[in-house]
């Protein structure tokens, strides 16, 4: 486990391992439905360099209320006939470097997590912030996402 340091009688590495275990299911909710996790600024740059088609960017979050609505909403929305070409995610508070770099592409937007960003041909065309998610229901948020997908994405092919 590398260099363990004691802080308050608790091994820091064990504390971090436990925290990673707690958030892994939140990561899996997106990766299991086809999202690519971006963990470095370089990975974000690589994805954002491809300006063709549509890219759906999810800023994932531990936040219980909004996160517990956001991830199921995304899964529902991806059942739509039209869907983005690329599905990518960063995890706010976890993949700090990647999240900070991603937010540079969300121009003139305050940090918000969870949140959704849809790009078409490199241009930001749709945004749902935490305030659009929190206090709502997953099906309503999914409907908002599907409306964006219908407007900007091509129909999926089998």
Secondary structure, 3 states (H helix, E strand, C coil): CCCCCEECCEEHHHHHHHHHHHHHHHHHHHHCCCCEECCCHHHHHHHHHCCCCEEEEEEECCCHHHHHHHHHHHHHHCCCCECCCEEEEEECCCCHHHHHHHHHHCCCCCCCCCEEEEEECCEEEEEECHHHHCCCCHHHHHHHHHHHHHHHCCECCC
